[in-house]
Amino acid sequence: MPGVNDLLSIFDIESLIRYGGLLAVFLLVYGSTGLFFCFFVPAGAILFTAGLFTASGVLHYDIFTVCILLITAAIAGNLTGYWFGWKTGPLLYKRRDSRFFKKKHLTTAESFYKKYGWLALTVGLYLPVIRTFASIVAGMVGLKFRRFILLTTAGSAVWVLSFVLTGYFIGSSPYLKPWLSYIIIFFVAAVTIPLIIWIIKELRRLRKENKDKK
């Protein structure tokens, strides 16, 4: 099913994991959760495939080790993003508006985090762009570190386990393998689409509230 696979990733995930091993998966998960230039990484599909390959023996590690290492990667990535946002946040608040930067967007983000920070740092991990920038914005708006580490640890654990264990289950069930690509698409779409729609509506509402306060 090459057409379906093309929708899942801009590169060959299977070859990447086969030749790069668990180290490659670790680095990609780390980058996708904290390095702004890695927002395009299809981390969900990578985690799913890691679980699948663990079940089939391509990755020579037990499922417990794989899950612990990838949860650690996600937490480390979020911590890196938070640190970057914390360092650059004050500068952005002092920056003047330009064509590509509007302070009102930063204010909207701050309002969202004050009200729904737990959501962005937990369920937000299922959304490609939000997953990468959530921790950065959390640092920028000064979300309390104790709250941040609690939320990002819980969110990272649920996110990693849901994809890796689903892949592991399917890898252990040969009769499901012909439907693998469709299962990945359905799983990701079912989680992300409703959340994207809600977040867009909520951001618009918060932007309007901030505008009315002025």
C-alpha atoms as a printed R data frame, in Angstrom:
    type eleno elety resid chain resno       x       y      z
1   ATOM     1    CA   MET     A     1   0.000   0.000  0.000
2   ATOM     2    CA   PRO     A     2   2.574   2.640 -1.077
3   ATOM     3    CA   GLY     A     3  -0.023   5.384 -1.455
4   ATOM     4    CA   VAL     A     4  -1.175   5.044  2.132
5   ATOM     5    CA   ASN     A     5   2.350   4.794  3.445
6   ATOM     6    CA   ASP     A     6   3.256   8.047  1.705
7   ATOM     7    CA   LEU     A     7   0.634   9.771  3.846
8   ATOM     8    CA   LEU     A     8   2.145   8.470  7.051
9   ATOM     9    CA   SER     A     9   5.602   9.936  6.695
10  ATOM    10    CA   ILE     A    10   7.917  11.984  4.546
11  ATOM    11    CA   PHE     A    11  10.629   9.375  4.982
12  ATOM    12    CA   ASP     A    12  10.937   5.629  5.301
13  ATOM    13    CA   ILE     A    13  10.231   4.953  8.977
14  ATOM    14    CA   GLU     A    14  10.787   1.214  8.710
15  ATOM    15    CA   SER     A    15  14.272   1.562  7.194
16  ATOM    16    CA   LEU     A    16  15.141   4.283  9.689
17  ATOM    17    CA   ILE     A    17  14.345   2.054 12.648
18  ATOM    18    CA   ARG     A    18  15.875  -1.065 11.074
19  ATOM    19    CA   TYR     A    19  19.234   0.628 10.520
20  ATOM    20    CA   GLY     A    20  19.190   3.274 13.254
21  ATOM    21    CA   GLY     A    21  17.721   1.056 15.937
22  ATOM    22    CA   LEU     A    22  16.341   2.254 19.233
23  ATOM    23    CA   LEU     A    23  18.849   5.129 19.325
24  ATOM    24    CA   ALA     A    24  17.273   6.643 16.191
25  ATOM    25    CA   VAL     A    25  13.786   6.341 17.701
26  ATOM    26    CA   PHE     A    26  15.002   7.918 20.954
27  ATOM    27    CA   LEU     A    27  16.534  10.922 19.146
28  ATOM    28    CA   LEU     A    28  13.494  11.481 16.925
29  ATOM    29    CA   VAL     A    29  11.084  11.389 19.862
30  ATOM    30    CA   TYR     A    30  13.363  13.755 21.768
31  ATOM    31    CA   GLY     A    31  13.523  16.176 18.840
32  ATOM    32    CA   SER     A    32   9.808  16.110 18.102
33  ATOM    33    CA   THR     A    33   8.921  17.111 21.677
34  ATOM    34    CA   GLY     A    34  11.355  19.965 22.217
35  ATOM    35    CA   LEU     A    35  13.337  21.120 19.178
36  ATOM    36    CA   PHE     A    36  11.323  23.610 17.108
37  ATOM    37    CA   PHE     A    37  12.987  22.560 13.829
38  ATOM    38    CA   CYS     A    38  11.736  18.971 14.304
39  ATOM    39    CA   PHE     A    39   8.021  19.823 14.163
40  ATOM    40    CA   PHE     A    40   7.643  17.748 10.965
41  ATOM    41    CA   VAL     A    41   8.767  14.453 12.571
42  ATOM    42    CA   PRO     A    42   5.874  11.901 12.505
43  ATOM    43    CA   ALA     A    43   6.571  10.757 16.059
44  ATOM    44    CA   GLY     A    44   3.291   8.875 16.457
45  ATOM    45    CA   ALA     A    45   3.999   6.630 13.488
46  ATOM    46    CA   ILE     A    46   7.582   6.150 14.706
47  ATOM    47    CA   LEU     A    47   6.433   5.069 18.175
48  ATOM    48    CA   PHE     A    48   3.858   2.732 16.658
49  ATOM    49    CA   THR     A    49   6.451   1.140 14.385
50  ATOM    50    CA   ALA     A    50   8.879   0.792 17.307
51  ATOM    51    CA   GLY     A    51   6.248  -1.230 19.158
52  ATOM    52    CA   LEU     A    52   5.584  -3.317 16.060
53  ATOM    53    CA   PHE     A    53   9.300  -4.036 15.569
54  ATOM    54    CA   THR     A    54   9.748  -4.900 19.228
55  ATOM    55    CA   ALA     A    55   7.063  -7.576 18.891
56  ATOM    56    CA   SER     A    56   8.556  -8.954 15.671
57  ATOM    57    CA   GLY     A    57  12.133  -8.997 17.014
58  ATOM    58    CA   VAL     A    58  13.596  -6.363 14.692
59  ATOM    59    CA   LEU     A    59  14.387  -4.311 17.794
60  ATOM    60    CA   HIS     A    60  16.234  -6.618 20.162
61  ATOM    61    CA   TYR     A    61  14.871  -5.168 23.383
62  ATOM    62    CA   ASP     A    62  12.019  -6.108 25.658
63  ATOM    63    CA   ILE     A    63   8.892  -3.940 25.536
64  ATOM    64    CA   PHE     A    64   9.482  -2.575 29.059
65  ATOM    65    CA   THR     A    65  12.927  -1.212 28.122
66  ATOM    66    CA   VAL     A    66  11.596   0.343 24.914
67  ATOM    67    CA   CYS     A    67   8.733   2.091 26.720
68  ATOM    68    CA   ILE     A    68  10.919   3.432 29.543
69  ATOM    69    CA   LEU     A    69  13.563   4.794 27.169
70  ATOM    70    CA   LEU     A    70  11.034   6.494 24.889
71  ATOM    71    CA   ILE     A    71   9.113   8.016 27.792
72  ATOM    72    CA   THR     A    72  12.465   9.366 29.000
73  ATOM    73    CA   ALA     A    73  13.131  10.791 25.517
74  ATOM    74    CA   ALA     A    74   9.770  12.575 25.486
75  ATOM    75    CA   ILE     A    75  10.294  14.040 28.963
76  ATOM    76    CA   ALA     A    76  13.837  15.165 28.084
77  ATOM    77    CA   GLY     A    77  12.568  16.807 24.891
78  ATOM    78    CA   ASN     A    78   9.868  18.675 26.789
79  ATOM    79    CA   LEU     A    79  12.389  19.864 29.374
80  ATOM    80    CA   THR     A    80  14.644  21.157 26.589
81  ATOM    81    CA   GLY     A    81  11.721  23.005 25.007
82  ATOM    82    CA   TYR     A    82  10.717  24.506 28.361
83  ATOM    83    CA   TRP     A    83  14.276  25.718 29.002
84  ATOM    84    CA   PHE     A    84  14.459  27.284 25.526
85  ATOM    85    CA   GLY     A    85  11.112  29.039 25.999
86  ATOM    86    CA   TRP     A    86  12.069  30.223 29.488
87  ATOM    87    CA   LYS     A    87  15.280  31.763 28.140
88  ATOM    88    CA   THR     A    88  13.737  33.432 25.074
89  ATOM    89    CA   GLY     A    89  10.331  34.392 26.530
90  ATOM    90    CA   PRO     A    90  11.376  37.703 28.163
91  ATOM    91    CA   LEU     A    91  12.996  38.831 24.927
92  ATOM    92    CA   LEU     A    92   9.862  38.087 22.930
93  ATOM    93    CA   TYR     A    93   7.666  40.053 25.362
94  ATOM    94    CA   LYS     A    94   9.923  43.091 24.798
95  ATOM    95    CA   ARG     A    95   9.989  42.667 21.046
96  ATOM    96    CA   ARG     A    96   7.988  45.014 18.859
97  ATOM    97    CA   ASP     A    97   5.292  43.741 16.535
98  ATOM    98    CA   SER     A    98   6.426  42.881 13.027
99  ATOM    99    CA   ARG     A    99   5.091  41.109  9.979
100 ATOM   100    CA   PHE     A   100   5.951  37.686 11.388
101 ATOM   101    CA   PHE     A   101   5.546  38.383 15.092
102 ATOM   102    CA   LYS     A   102   2.484  39.710 16.916
103 ATOM   103    CA   LYS     A   103   2.566  40.120 20.683
104 ATOM   104    CA   LYS     A   104  -1.185  39.431 20.787
105 ATOM   105    CA   HIS     A   105  -0.475  35.819 19.746
106 ATOM   106    CA   LEU     A   106   1.858  35.432 22.717
107 ATOM   107    CA   THR     A   107  -0.811  36.902 25.005
108 ATOM   108    CA   THR     A   108  -3.361  34.466 23.599
109 ATOM   109    CA   ALA     A   109  -0.980  31.575 24.205
110 ATOM   110    CA   GLU     A   110  -0.469  32.716 27.786
111 ATOM   111    CA   SER     A   111  -4.236  32.839 28.376
112 ATOM   112    CA   PHE     A   112  -4.593  29.355 26.911
113 ATOM   113    CA   TYR     A   113  -1.887  27.944 29.163
114 ATOM   114    CA   LYS     A   114  -3.323  29.543 32.275
115 ATOM   115    CA   LYS     A   115  -6.640  27.863 31.558
116 ATOM   116    CA   TYR     A   116  -5.697  24.696 29.630
117 ATOM   117    CA   GLY     A   117  -1.986  24.160 30.255
118 ATOM   118    CA   TRP     A   118  -2.616  20.609 31.404
119 ATOM   119    CA   LEU     A   119  -4.334  19.823 28.087
120 ATOM   120    CA   ALA     A   120  -1.588  21.216 25.850
121 ATOM   121    CA   LEU     A   121   1.115  19.312 27.741
122 ATOM   122    CA   THR     A   122  -0.745  15.995 27.857
123 ATOM   123    CA   VAL     A   123  -3.245  15.423 25.056
124 ATOM   124    CA   GLY     A   124  -1.399  18.008 22.950
125 ATOM   125    CA   LEU     A   125   1.393  15.477 22.437
126 ATOM   126    CA   TYR     A   126  -0.866  13.737 19.910
127 ATOM   127    CA   LEU     A   127  -0.838  16.826 17.666
128 ATOM   128    CA   PRO     A   128   2.219  17.229 15.389
129 ATOM   129    CA   VAL     A   129   2.900  20.976 15.696
130 ATOM   130    CA   ILE     A   130   1.490  21.477 19.207
131 ATOM   131    CA   ARG     A   131   3.608  18.541 20.414
132 ATOM   132    CA   THR     A   132   6.786  20.405 19.442
133 ATOM   133    CA   PHE     A   133   5.871  23.913 20.582
134 ATOM   134    CA   ALA     A   134   3.799  23.196 23.714
135 ATOM   135    CA   SER     A   135   6.762  22.966 26.074
136 ATOM   136    CA   ILE     A   136   8.455  25.972 24.444
137 ATOM   137    CA   VAL     A   137   5.383  28.162 24.954
138 ATOM   138    CA   ALA     A   138   5.011  26.831 28.511
139 ATOM   139    CA   GLY     A   139   8.495  28.119 29.283
140 ATOM   140    CA   MET     A   140   7.824  31.411 27.523
141 ATOM   141    CA   VAL     A   141   4.691  32.180 29.534
142 ATOM   142    CA   GLY     A   142   6.322  31.096 32.802
143 ATOM   143    CA   LEU     A   143   4.270  28.024 33.660
144 ATOM   144    CA   LYS     A   144   5.367  26.837 37.123
145 ATOM   145    CA   PHE     A   145   8.080  24.218 36.735
146 ATOM   146    CA   ARG     A   146   6.607  21.829 39.314
147 ATOM   147    CA   ARG     A   147   3.296  21.820 37.463
148 ATOM   148    CA   PHE     A   148   5.081  21.533 34.126
149 ATOM   149    CA   ILE     A   149   7.151  18.481 35.111
150 ATOM   150    CA   LEU     A   150   4.099  16.731 36.555
151 ATOM   151    CA   LEU     A   151   2.006  17.303 33.431
152 ATOM   152    CA   THR     A   152   4.730  16.529 30.927
153 ATOM   153    CA   THR     A   153   5.671  13.293 32.723
154 ATOM   154    CA   ALA     A   154   2.067  12.081 32.789
155 ATOM   155    CA   GLY     A   155   1.445  13.182 29.202
156 ATOM   156    CA   SER     A   156   4.659  11.616 27.900
157 ATOM   157    CA   ALA     A   157   3.871   8.292 29.575
158 ATOM   158    CA   VAL     A   158   0.327   8.099 28.170
159 ATOM   159    CA   TRP     A   159   1.398   9.236 24.701
160 ATOM   160    CA   VAL     A   160   4.316   6.819 24.362
161 ATOM   161    CA   LEU     A   161   2.502   3.842 25.866
162 ATOM   162    CA   SER     A   162  -0.622   4.300 23.722
163 ATOM   163    CA   PHE     A   163   1.341   4.152 20.463
164 ATOM   164    CA   VAL     A   164   4.072   1.678 21.404
165 ATOM   165    CA   LEU     A   165   1.756  -0.840 23.066
166 ATOM   166    CA   THR     A   166  -0.781  -0.622 20.233
167 ATOM   167    CA   GLY     A   167   2.014  -1.352 17.760
168 ATOM   168    CA   TYR     A   168   3.264  -4.165 19.973
169 ATOM   169    CA   PHE     A   169  -0.217  -5.701 20.161
170 ATOM   170    CA   ILE     A   170  -0.666  -5.606 16.387
171 ATOM   171    CA   GLY     A   171   2.854  -6.963 15.882
172 ATOM   172    CA   SER     A   172   1.870  -9.875 18.100
173 ATOM   173    CA   SER     A   173  -1.334 -10.438 16.061
174 ATOM   174    CA   PRO     A   174  -0.373 -11.460 12.508
175 ATOM   175    CA   TYR     A   175  -3.964 -11.355 11.243
176 ATOM   176    CA   LEU     A   176  -4.014  -7.548 11.800
177 ATOM   177    CA   LYS     A   177  -0.855  -6.799  9.825
178 ATOM   178    CA   PRO     A   178  -2.581  -6.398  6.404
179 ATOM   179    CA   TRP     A   179  -4.553  -3.502  7.904
180 ATOM   180    CA   LEU     A   180  -1.553  -1.880  9.589
181 ATOM   181    CA   SER     A   181  -1.413   1.382  7.602
182 ATOM   182    CA   TYR     A   182  -5.148   1.970  7.903
183 ATOM   183    CA   ILE     A   183  -5.055   1.300 11.645
184 ATOM   184    CA   ILE     A   184  -2.308   3.902 12.114
185 ATOM   185    CA   ILE     A   185  -4.228   6.528 10.129
186 ATOM   186    CA   PHE     A   186  -7.487   5.847 11.959
187 ATOM   187    CA   PHE     A   187  -5.823   5.875 15.380
188 ATOM   188    CA   VAL     A   188  -4.038   9.189 14.782
189 ATOM   189    CA   ALA     A   189  -7.034  10.866 13.083
190 ATOM   190    CA   ALA     A   190  -9.513   9.786 15.772
191 ATOM   191    CA   VAL     A   191  -7.387  11.446 18.451
192 ATOM   192    CA   THR     A   192  -6.145  14.546 16.646
193 ATOM   193    CA   ILE     A   193  -8.978  15.900 14.470
194 ATOM   194    CA   PRO     A   194 -11.542  16.630 17.228
195 ATOM   195    CA   LEU     A   195  -8.810  18.136 19.412
196 ATOM   196    CA   ILE     A   196  -7.515  20.393 16.622
197 ATOM   197    CA   ILE     A   197 -11.015  21.736 15.963
198 ATOM   198    CA   TRP     A   198 -11.603  22.452 19.672
199 ATOM   199    CA   ILE     A   199  -8.231  24.167 20.156
200 ATOM   200    CA   ILE     A   200  -8.743  26.429 17.124
201 ATOM   201    CA   LYS     A   201 -12.147  27.522 18.436
202 ATOM   202    CA   GLU     A   202 -10.785  28.099 21.932
203 ATOM   203    CA   LEU     A   203  -7.818  30.143 20.697
204 ATOM   204    CA   ARG     A   204 -10.164  32.363 18.693
205 ATOM   205    CA   ARG     A   205 -12.357  32.889 21.762
206 ATOM   206    CA   LEU     A   206  -9.375  33.765 23.979
207 ATOM   207    CA   ARG     A   207  -8.005  36.143 21.342
208 ATOM   208    CA   LYS     A   208 -11.347  37.931 21.258
209 ATOM   209    CA   GLU     A   209 -11.462  38.144 25.076
210 ATOM   210    CA   ASN     A   210  -7.982  39.677 25.205
211 ATOM   211    CA   LYS     A   211  -8.940  42.169 22.522
212 ATOM   212    CA   ASP     A   212 -12.090  43.203 24.403
213 ATOM   213    CA   LYS     A   213 -10.076  43.837 27.593
214 ATOM   214    CA   LYS     A   214  -8.022  46.511 25.867
